[in-house]
Amino acid sequence: MLKSLALLALSSFGICLAKIYENVADLPGLQYDFVIIGGGTAGLVVANRLTENLKFSVLVLEAGVSNEGVISSTIPFLINNLLLPNIYEWNYTTTPQPGLNGRVLNYLRAHMLGGTDLMFYTRGARDDFDRYAKLTGDAGWSWDRIFPYFLKGQYNPAVHSTHGMNPVSLSGFAWPAGNLVTEATKELHDEFPFNLDMNSGNPLGVGWLQLTVGGGKRSTSATSYLEPIAQRKNLHVLLHAQVTRLVNPSRVSGKLTFGGVEFVQPGSSPFIAKATKEIILSAGTVGTPHILMHSGVGDATALRALGIPVVLDNPSVGQNVSDHVSVALSWSVNSNKTIESISQNVTAFNEAFAQYNKTYTGPFVEVGSTNVGWLRLDPQSEIFEEFPDPSAGPTAPHIELIFSAGFTLRSAATPHGHFMNIGAVMVTPLSRGSITLNSSNALVPPLIDPQFLASNFDLFVVRDGLKRAQRFVTAPVFKDYILAPTVNIANLTSDELDQFIRNSAGTISHLVGSAGMSARGARYGVVDPDLSVKGTTRLSVIDASVLPIVPSAHTQAATYVIAERGADLVKARWT
């Protein structure tokens, strides 16, 4: 791919980040008020908010590398370079998935400060958050109560907020396909109405994609939450620090507490960092349960089978995970103004790169996706005779359609030509999977088993999404634009379509639930509504793993608000 040509070092993309250490020997000490495990989307938000109190000292332990100088982390168009097997990823794979005909998928998990998210800013439906409030018995997780945290974490004076941290914007470059999609909503209004702002709490319809991009640059928690506070003396970040387990367990007023965090650096013996106030797990939906289980917190039978001493029996750890499934369709188009005009042309690629480097404008300021649609199944659909509706309510979609101005499948070689792509994403899964241990060695990756398409409901939703995508391109506006589908699903029997789905489906890595919230006193779940780990004190989880059900949206925005509210909950315990 020609995007790899841009992996050269450019000094103009350097970021000055003080108090970031590569070697544990350079730290002034290993005792802090708070130790945050993970420097991704959530962890750096929490670090920022806690160190607003200059009396608090905070250490962030990040297993991965710095984002400094990594231009693929800065330039939106080059983001896919971070999603290949490399040092910026954990390079995980799933277990063989029966619902995908036994296929094993690469599973994206960031191994870099600030994370490697795709910038899609979608808050989800009002009903998603109101359901979280109901499930946890805490109105603080409802849409109305969580909404101020969306504003706190976002800066977009034209649309939403003028005081937040993260810039959010519409695409800064107009591919023709985007305008055609908008025109099609006028022609097919009954099924695909236009939605001016999908982040209002009612996302249903088709609208312009909103991205965490500002001034042409990709925004992350590293650039928006860490870089501006680099001079705070009460915050230290240690890179290449992989946490293996929590250590020195004891009891305080009958509750489990841990005295420290064990971690290693490449080739080193273990070190222990001590948190005098609280340990905060922000290692993500895979990393957080992995660390908890290696610390003896999890299903007692499974832990004993691996010889791990049990300190707290909680069978919910690592269970009840849910994720989205995506299948894409592509059409060849009668236009040379697509992603392929750059990706398949060295001269055009270099010109676009030079334009970006000079002015932060042009096609490199966006990701190639232009519009997003959110749709519900027909309420009279026969699938509801067999399954209850798993959506959170009438504002929550079952299907997402992602419109792109080019061939965007990472799992397939790009054919020669020019294309338009629609990804059909099932966003209300009934399937549930798990994260379990593969070894008593904490450096061995866990078993990631999302159970993709284990439920026939999920398969039905993907099938319906593909048919919706096919109907969308019948809009008159596409008559002279679309030439032919790369795969004509209209020619497939029902069984053939199901096999196409099972052989083609992938994930966009929105896994949640492995440390799910539940009501205080519930016999299931991993954390209470205040995000403290059940049965413990001075230990909390603040990341996407606490969501008991995946939202009907990309998870970046939800992760930011979990972190913002979570930081407030922690501060309230200690001030």
Secondary structure by P-SEA (a helix, b strand, c coil): cccccccccccccccccccccccccccccccccbbbccccccaaaaaaaaaccccbbbbbbbcccccccccccccccccccccccccccccccccccccccccccbbbbbcccccccccccccccaaaaaaaaaaacccccccccaaaaaaaabbbcccccccccbbbbccccccaaaaaaaaaaaaacccbbbbcccccccccbbbbbbccccccccccccccccccccccccbbbbccccccccccccccccbbbbcccccccccccbbbbbbccbbbbcccaaaaaaaaaaaccccaaaaaaacccccccccccccbbbbbbbbbbbbbcccccccccccccaaaaaaaaaaaacccccccccccccbbbbbbccccccccccccccccccccccbbbbbbccccccccccccccbbbbbbbbcccccccccccccccccccccccccccccaaaaaaaaaaaaaaaaaaccccccccccccccccccccaaaaaaaaaaccccccccccccccccccccccccccccccccccccccccccccccccccccaaaaaaaaaaaaaaaaaacc
